[in-house]
Every structure is written in structure tokens, then in C-alpha cells.
């Protein structure tokens, strides 16, 4: 199985947000609070036809 990764630039698409479960949101919040110097987050998705997404955030 070949995996393709890349970055996602919301300026290049009609960005309408990202939906996740409350547990996933809590997990990400915990990760960000533990490592405040990080500038990105790699998210996996269940739909195997789409590549993983790199999401950047600012505090």
C-alpha cells in the first residue's frame, strides 16, 4: 500500500472547517497544551482514498 502525504492550504480550497469527535478534540487540545512549541498537527482520516492532512495552528 502506498501512502501519499502532503500539506493542506485552506487558501487554495473552499475551506469549510474540520469535524471531529469530542474525544478527538480533547486529545488534540491535550497534545497542544503539552507541546506549545509545535506548529503543526498531522491528522489521519478514516476514508482511505484521501491523503493525511497537515494542519497548522497558532496560539
Beta strands, then each sheet from edge to edge (+ up, - down):
strand 1: 40-43
strand 2: 53-56
sheet 1: 1+ 2-
end
